[in-house]
Amino acid sequence: MSDSEAWRLDVGGLLAGFRAGRLTPSAVLESCLGRIEQVQPRLNAFVARRDDAARAEADASGARWRAGAPIGALDGVPLAVKDNLPAADLPTTWGSAALAEYRAGYEELAVTRARAAGAIVVGKTNVPEFTLEGYTSNRLFGTTRNPWNPALTPGGSSGGSVAAVAAGCVPLALGTDGGGSIRRPASHTGLVGFKPSIGSVARERMLPPLLLDFEVVGPIARSVADARLLFDTVRGPTAGDRRSLAAHAARKPLPGKLRVLYVPALDDAAVDPQIAASCRRAAMRLHELGHRVHEGALPLDLGFMTTQWPIVGQMGLAALFERHPDWRAGASPKYVEMARQGAAFAAPVLWNVIETVEQLRRDVAMLFHQIDLVVTPSAAALPWPAEDAFPPVIAGRPVGPRGHAIFTGWVNAAGLPALALPAEPSADALPIGIQLIGDYGTDDALLDLGVAFEAVAPWAQRRPAL
């Protein structure tokens, strides 16, 4: 493979090339920058870049490799960062014209840890405004498109990140997941997306939270091994995040033979029939691996996802705009109205939301005494037109704004780890994803299972024909 095609390599291939002297970080970076130039006009994945600084870092990384002294597990590997994660030398717009000129002056801990391991931050990737949508478009930068079909969405809110990785612009990206924002976009683009347990990746120097403690930082990659490498690089506790101390103490394994509950649908919610068929076949792969797979309903009360979930984002925006009134002035009318609605709720409403979430977490703890793994589709719908916020119809039935997202949000509220993996694609070659959900603290065991699943159901040969 020529240096100009190095963008096709996974992280393991890049690192092996660096060790053997067949590749240099500078050549890999130039290959990735060339790929960005090639596909950015069609996909609109990136919103900010730092080419000159990245080139200087790649040169320094090359010198370290020649000396046999890489500084970390990702030395010389290009990385994209979602635009709601502050980075010291890049803008952080959060997809809003209100923050078009915003420079945070601080950097999210996960970004700092990735840099300390030698990762070369190429740039920031597009998000929906305030990362509160399941597609990726905003007034500031426009619409991000799916590499598998640019007429369609890659999902959201990590849409720019998954588009960048799926198209080969970078092998890795850091995203966030507050209600499925890593897992669903990964499923729409044929990638691996990992949502860690709350606290597994410590949060420090972050933007103000809009979704209580539901949002976590996680990796997006082409393989489980690559996702694990980025996760291992940015994970770990810090004194400033008490949840991270709890997560570190809660690490635990899974048994050798798992009791698996496959949940094809939640209550009577609509699921695309191609997704249902593909994910059922994928779940049976776990049976081939020696696990006991039972299909059934999820024995949890998830009624709050309809009645209370929208309230959380509304109240979060209200608090954000009270703290930053200048951001309210520049925000899109839709989000100003959401904040107005959020500000109208009395304190008991928020208290009831918190109590409901705590009860869900207790119920989930009891569930995982009876089973070891929950498996569901990652999303209920195939990718839809890129400019539309959500698909209004699934399987011939009208659905609301969260109809496509039914399988993911409860996992965030429960604080659980979840791994999105590619399943067999649709008849039109559109990606489909399956989601493996473990008990709190089983992050490592879940990734081990993902490696085993990938071995019997490989997807590396599938690439969008851009």
N, C-alpha and C positions, 0 to 999 in steps of 0.2 A: 504494500500500500504506500502510495506517495505521501509526502508531508501534507500536500494540499487536501488529501482526503482523510486526514487524521480526525476530523470531526465525526467520522463514523464509528470511532472506537469507544468502548466503554471505559470506565475508570480503571479497571484492572488492566486492560490493554495499554492504556496510557502509562500507568506506573511501571509496567513491565518494560515498555519502550524506553522510559527514562532511565531505569536501572541498567539496561543493556546498552544504552547509548545510541539506540536506533532512532529515538525521537528526542526532541528538545522541547521544553515548555514554550519557547518562543515560536517554534514551528507549529505547535499545536494551537497556540493562541491565534496565530495568523490564519490557520485553517478555520477556526471557529469564527473569527471576525469576517472572513470571506463568506462563510455560510450565512452569517447574519445579513450581510449586504445582499446576498442572493435571495433570501426568503422574507426579510423584514417588510418589503413593500406589499407582499401578499398577505402576511400574517399579522403584522403590527404587534409583535410580542414585546419588544423593548420600548421603554419610555425614556431611558437615560443610559449613557455609556461613559466609560472612562478608558478609552483605548490607549492613550499615551501612558497613563499611570500603570495600566495592566501590562503594557509592553515592558516597562521598566521592571516590574515585579517578575515577569517571565524571564527576563535576562538574569535577574538575581537568583531565581530558582534554578536556572540552568547551571549557574556557577556552583550552587550547592550540590546539585546532582553530580557534576563533574568531580567535585571534591569528595563525593561519597558521604555527604552530610545533609540529607534533606531534613527540614525542620519539623516535618509532621506527616501524617498519613495522606494528606491531600496536596503535598507540595507540587505546585505547577499545574494543578487541575483547574480548568475554568469553571466558574460558578455563577449562576444568576440568582438575584435576590428579589423577592417580591416587594412591591413598592409600598407596603405598609410596615416594613421592617427598616427602621432607621439605619443608615450607613453613614459613616463619618464624612466621606468625601463625595456623596451623591445627594441629590434632592430626595425628599420624601413627600410626595404629593398626595398619597392616599387616594389617588384617582379623582381628586376634587380641584376645581379651579380655585377654591378657597385657599389651597396650599400650594399654588403653582410656583411660588417663589420660596417655599419653606425649606429651610435647612435646619435640621433638628438640633445640631450641635452636640449630639450624643449618638451612640450606636448600640443597637440591640445586642445583648450578650452573645446570642447564637452566631451573629455575623462576626463578631470579634473572635470567637473561638474558631470559626472556620478559617479566618485569615491567619490566626496564629498557627494553624496546622498547614499553612502554605497555600490554601486555596486562593485563586486569583479571581476576584470579583470583576466580572465583565460589565455588568450593569444591572439596572432595575427593570422589572417586568410589569406589564400593565395589570390593573385591577379595576373592578367596578367601584364607583364612588363609595368611600368609607367601607369597602369590602363587605357590603351587606346584600349582595345579589348572587344568584346562581349562574350568571353569565358575565361576560367581561366587556364592558363598554362604558365610556364616560365622555363628558363634554370636552374635557381637556385634551385627551389623546385619541379618542375615537374607539373603534371596535376591534377587538382581537379575534382572529379566526382560527379555525381548526386545521392543522396540517393535513388531515385525512380528507377534508373537503372544505376549502376556504369559504364556501357559502354558509357553513354551519359554525356554531359556537364550540369552543373547547370547554365550555362551562365556566364556573367561577366559584370563589373569587380568585383562585390561583390560575386563572386562564392564561395570562401571559407567561407564567412559569412553565406550565405544561406544554404550551405551544413551542416555547424555546427548546425544551428538552426533546420533545417528539420530533421536531424538525432537524435536530442535530446541531443547533446553535451552541449548546453547551451540554455536557453529559450529566450535570447535576443542577438542581435548583433548591433553594430554601423557600418554603411556602408556609402559610398558616392555615389552620383548620378550626373554625369556630362552629360550623354546623355541617361539615362535609366538604369544605373548600379546598382540601387536597384530594380527598378520595374520589369525589365525583368527577372533577376535571381529569384526574389520572385515568379513570375508567373511560372517559370520552376520547382519550388520546392514546390508549394502548400502553400506559405506563404503570409503574409501581408508585404508589403513594402511601406514606405511613403517617398515621395520626398517633402519636405517643400517648401514654397515660398522662393525665394532668400532673405537671411537675417534673416529668422525666427530663424535659429540656427546660432548664430554669429560665424564667423571664425577668430580665432586668433592662432598664433603659429602653422601655417600649413605649409605643403610642398609648394614649389612654384606652383602656378596655371598654368595649361596647357590649360585650356578651358575658358579663360576670367573669367567671374563671373558665369558661368553656373553650376559649381559643388557645391552641397550642401551636408551637413551631415544629415543623416536620420536614422530611426530605422527599424530593421527587426525583425519580431516576428511571433508567431503562431496565434495571435488574434489581432483585432483592439484595444481592451482594453490594451493589453500589449504594443503594438506599441505606443499608446498614452502616456502611463506612461513613457516610455523612452524619447519620444519627449518632454513631459512637463518637464522632468528632465534636458535636455540639451539645451532647447530653451532659447530665451531671448536675449536682446540687450547688447552690450558693447561699450564703447566709441571708442575702437580701430577699430570697424567695422561700418562705417557709414550706410551701407546697413541694418544692424541689427536695427538701430534706426528707419529707414524708415519702415521696416517690422513691428516693434512693434506698430508704429502709424497707420498702415494700416489694422489692424485686423478688420474684419467685418463678419456679419452673412450671412446666406443664407435664402431666404424666405421659408415659410412652405411648399408651393407647388411649385416644381421646374419645370422650362422649360428645358427639357433635350434633347440635340442633341446626338443621337447615330450615330457614324461614323464607319461603318463596314470596310472601306478601304480608303486609301489615293490615290486619282486619280485612276490609273489602276494598282497599286502595288499588287503583289501577296500576298494572305493570305491563310494559310492552311485551308481547308474546315472544319475540325473538330474544329479549333479555331473559325472560323466564326460562326458556328452553336451554339457552347457553349456560346460565348459572346453575341450573339443576344438573347438567352434565358435569360442570366444574366441581360441584359439591361431591359428586360421586367419585371424583378423583381422590378425594380424601379417604373414601372407602378402599380404593385400590392401594392406598398407603397403609392400610391396616387399621384405620380408625372406624368406630361405630357411628354411622350417620343415620340420624332419624329426622324425618321431615315433619314439621308441625308449626303451630302458631307460637309466637313469642309471648310467654306468660307474664307480661308486664303491662301495667296501665300507662299508656302513652297519650292519654287524652289531653294532657297539658301541651303537647306539641301543636295542637290546633288552637287551644284556648289561650295559652299563656306565652308560647314561644314568640309571637310577633311583638308582645309587650316588652320583652327584654331588649331588643334592638331599639325600640322607640325610646325607652327610658335611658338607654345608654347614650343615644344621640342627644337627648335633652340635657343630660349631665355634661356631655362634651361641649355643647354650645353655650351652656352656662359658664363653663370654664374658659371657653375661647369664643367670645361673641363675634370677633372678626371672622372666624371660620363660618359661623352661621350666615354672615352677610354675603359670603362668596359661594355658599353651597347651592346646589340645585334645588328648585322649589319642592321637589318630591321629598327631599330629606329634611328640609325646613318644616314641612308639614308633619313628617314622622316625629320630629322632635317636639313639635307643638302637642301632638297627641300624647307623647310620652310624658311631657311635663304636666298633663292634666290628671295623671294617675296619682292617687293618694298613697302614702307610705304603706298602708296595709296591703295594697296590691303587690308591691315589691316583696313584702314580707311573706306573702302567700306563695309567690314564685319560688323564693328561696326555700321555704318549707317543702314545697312539692319536689324540688330538685333533691333535697336531702332524703326525702322518702324514696325517690327513685334510686338513689345510690344505696340505700339500705336494701331495697328489693333486689337490686342487681347483685349485691353481695350474697344474698340468699340463693339466687338463681344459680350462681357459680359453685354452690355446694352440690348441685344436682347434675350439672353439665360442665364441660371444660371449654367449649368453643361454640359461639354462635356464628352462623354463616348466612349472609344475605346477598342479594345483588347490591352493587355500589350505588346504582341510580335506577329509577323506575322508567326512564325515557332514554331513547337514543338522542344524539346531538340534534338540535333544532336550529332554525335560521339564526344567524349570528347576531342580528340586531334586535331579536326578541328576548325579553327578559326571562320568559319561561314558555314551555310548550303548553298551549291551552287545552290540548286533547291528548290523552294517552290511551292506547288500546280502544279507541273509538269512544272514550268517555271524557266529558269535560272535567278539567282539574283546575285547582287554584295555583297561586304562585309557588307553593311548596310541594306540589304534587309529584314533581320529578325527584324531590329531595327527601322522601319519606324515610328512607333507610338509614340516614346518617346523623341527623341532629340529635336524636336521643342518646347516641353514643357519646357525643360531646357533653351533654348534660350529665350523663352518668360518669364521665371522667375516664372512660375505658380506652385501652389501646385498640387500634383497628388498622388492618393492612389491606389496601386495595390492590388486587392483582388482575392482570388481563385474563379474560376468558375467551372462548371462541367468538370471532367477530360476527356481525350480522351478514345477511345475504348480500348487502351492498358494501361489505368490507369495512363497515364502521365498527370501531372498537366497542367492546362490552367489558365490564369489570365485575368481579366478585369481591366481597368484603369479608375478611376473617376478623372476628371480634373476640378478644380475650378478656379475662378478669384483670382488674387493676393490678399493675405490677408485672404482668407477664409479657412485657415488650420483647425481651430477648427470645423467649420461647416462641412467640408469634413470628418473629423473623426467621427463626430456625425452621418453623413449619412452612413459611413462605419459600425458603430455599428448596425444601423437599417437594413442594407443589410445583415449583418452576422446573424441577428436574423431570417430572413426569408430564408436564403440560407446557413445554417451552414456547416462548413468544418472541425471542430475540430476532428471528428471521422476518418478522413483520415490520415493515417500515412504510411510512406514507410516501407516495410517489410524487413528491414535489419536484 
